[in-house]
Amino acid sequence: MQNGTMLQFFHWYYPEDGSLWNKLKEEAKSLSELGITAIWIPPASKGTTGGYSVGYDVYDLYDLGEFDQKGTVKTKYGSKDELVNAVNAVHEAGIKVYADIVVNHLGGADEEERITVRRVNPDNRNEFTSEPFEINAYTKFTYPNRKGKYSNFVWDHQCFTGTDYASDLDETGIFSIQNEYGEGWEEVVDDEKGNYDYLMFTDVEFRNEAVREELKKWGKWYFDTLHFDGVRLDAVKHIAPQFYNEWLDYMRAEVKEDLFAVGEYWAPGYLHLLERYIDATEGRMSLFDAPLHRNLHTASKEGKDFDLRTIFDETLVAKNPGLAVTIVENHDTQPLQALEAPVEPWFKPIAYAIILLRKDGYPCIFYTDLYGASYVDKGNDGNDHEIFLPKCDDLENLLKARANYAYGEQRDYFDHGNCVGWTREGDEEHGGCAVVLSNGDEGFKSMEIGKRYAGKTFIDMLGKHAAEVTINEDGWGEFYTNAGSVCVWIEKPE
């Protein structure tokens, strides 16, 4: 069975030209040949800025680029028909599709309502700073241009826990909506800011049964439209875990029994919060390993001062490997984004070897590391910054190494702060490999790969090191790496 490898097929600054779905269709076959087994596509629903929206500011869940709303018919990524065609092409290439699900909030309402709210301290959302009072707020979504196609559900203030703008006062802030479901927030796992239920826009009220039923109906409609194989769940730390327990149970019972799910719970230094969320959802979903990403980012910044023996300390892949999706970069951590914490280019091949060539975790690679990217945006200093992200050196070869050699028993040699390694013995269908990496000087590891390779010659498939390594009768060899680099040793072809 082939190792699973996910690709996030977009980044925050992908061009606003409606081309992504067509590009995905064109790339599907070659991605399969590289060893990609699943594609995570961006949020496909119409956002508040129409064709300019990345998709996380959802306006209409049912508009996949079909209706003239928010100034465009197409989304940033293309039309609904182009999306369907792209997904079909990906499936024909033998690759799974994971849909990005964004249901924490809605934005860009069609109508105002007069509603009762209380002001909230943004740094402690459990602290009200006013008595109840009335404001005009954009909390009613009627979708006049969709005209009830697919769903006639109307979202109003009873569907939301909070909003961020009082239009009659021209005041921004956090306003807790006082409705029949309570004056406060929903209970979430994270106690950051007192209670981190509220994130942005109009925050969805999951205590409202009609809302939960509508989101189930939408989930089934979305599946029937695309026939996706899994879901990436956005902003789960801001959503009561009970909702996703109910929603995933419904989707797996009514739509697809083996529906894969990975949640975005971004808590880089707080493994215990990820573990708490896994407990609350009873293992219904995997989570992105934000703590490992933080370690990779730190290691890339500190260079030889980072102790590679600690790279897996306090990470999800070390504590719960079956539910860990490992990453080197994503759209939130790329330069100039909210959670900016990029891994330095020199370290990326090492980082990708760490997530691609070991037995634990489900690796997800990032669009810009495969294709490169350049863009301009404002930084925290208010000035424009031009960003150039090169392709990650050796990534394609590392993907091929995962697809063809990263199988079987793993033996670890994490016994030096600047040079570590491991071997994979292979299985009945695949040869094995030996991996050595250094964040300092050139180095080597004497490692066991298995007696099945006694007398065989191994070479570095990345072409970084010219040596040839002969495996001794006990199945051991001395494998090398260059300074600040990674080498992947495989049996020399006949």
NORDAVEN-V222411 format. One record per backbone hydrogen bond with DSSP energy under -1.0 kcal/mol. NH is the residue of the N-H (numbers start at 1). CO is the residue of the C=O. Records with the same first field share a line. If there is no record, write none. Layout:
NH = CO / CO
//
This chain:
6 = 363
7 = 38
8 = 365
9 = 40
10 = 8
14 = 11
17 = 15
18 = 76
21 = 77
23 = 19
24 = 20
25 = 21
26 = 22
27 = 23
28 = 24
31 = 27
32 = 28
33 = 29
34 = 30
35 = 32
36 = 31
37 = 5
38 = 5
39 = 96
40 = 7
41 = 98
46 = 63
48 = 57
50 = 47
52 = 49
53 = 50
59 = 46
60 = 46
63 = 60
69 = 67 / 72
72 = 69
75 = 78
80 = 65
83 = 79
84 = 80
85 = 81
86 = 82
87 = 83
88 = 84
89 = 85
90 = 86
91 = 87
92 = 88
93 = 89
94 = 91
95 = 90
96 = 37
98 = 39
99 = 230
101 = 232
106 = 202
107 = 58
110 = 140
111 = 140
113 = 137
115 = 135
117 = 133
118 = 176
120 = 174
121 = 127
124 = 121
125 = 193
127 = 124
129 = 119
133 = 117
135 = 115
137 = 113
139 = 137
140 = 111
141 = 155
146 = 143
147 = 143
149 = 146
151 = 149
155 = 141
159 = 156
160 = 157
161 = 203
163 = 175
166 = 171
167 = 136
170 = 166
171 = 166
173 = 164
175 = 163
176 = 118
177 = 161
178 = 116
179 = 182
182 = 179
194 = 191
195 = 193
196 = 190
202 = 106
203 = 162
204 = 104
205 = 159
208 = 205
212 = 208
213 = 209
214 = 210
215 = 211
216 = 212
217 = 213
218 = 214
219 = 215
220 = 216
221 = 217
222 = 218
223 = 219
224 = 220
225 = 221
226 = 222
227 = 223
229 = 97
230 = 97
231 = 260
232 = 99
233 = 262
234 = 101
236 = 264
238 = 235
239 = 236
243 = 240
245 = 241
246 = 242
247 = 243
248 = 244
249 = 245
250 = 246
251 = 247
252 = 248
253 = 249
254 = 250
255 = 251
256 = 251
259 = 256
260 = 229
262 = 231
263 = 286
264 = 233
267 = 265
270 = 267
273 = 270
274 = 270
275 = 271
276 = 272
277 = 273
278 = 274
279 = 275
280 = 276
281 = 277
283 = 278
284 = 281
286 = 261
287 = 323
288 = 263
289 = 325
290 = 288
293 = 289
294 = 290
295 = 291
296 = 292
297 = 293
298 = 294
299 = 295
300 = 296
301 = 297
302 = 298
303 = 299
305 = 302
306 = 303
308 = 417
310 = 307
311 = 308
313 = 310
315 = 312
319 = 315
320 = 316
323 = 320
324 = 321
325 = 287
334 = 330
337 = 334
339 = 332
340 = 337
341 = 333
347 = 344
348 = 344
351 = 347
352 = 348
353 = 349
354 = 350
355 = 351
356 = 352
357 = 353
362 = 324
364 = 326
365 = 6
367 = 8
370 = 367
371 = 367
372 = 368
373 = 389
375 = 387
377 = 385
379 = 383
382 = 379
385 = 377
387 = 375
389 = 373
392 = 369
395 = 392
398 = 394
399 = 395
400 = 396
401 = 397
402 = 398
403 = 399
404 = 400
405 = 401
406 = 401
407 = 405
411 = 423
413 = 421
415 = 413
420 = 437
421 = 413
422 = 435
423 = 411
424 = 433
425 = 409
426 = 407
427 = 430
433 = 424
434 = 489
435 = 422
436 = 487
437 = 420
438 = 485
439 = 418
443 = 481
445 = 479
447 = 477
449 = 475
450 = 475
453 = 450
454 = 451
455 = 471
456 = 453
458 = 469
459 = 490
461 = 488
463 = 460
469 = 458
471 = 456
472 = 476
475 = 472
477 = 447
479 = 445
481 = 443
484 = 440
485 = 482
487 = 436
489 = 434
490 = 459
492 = 457
//
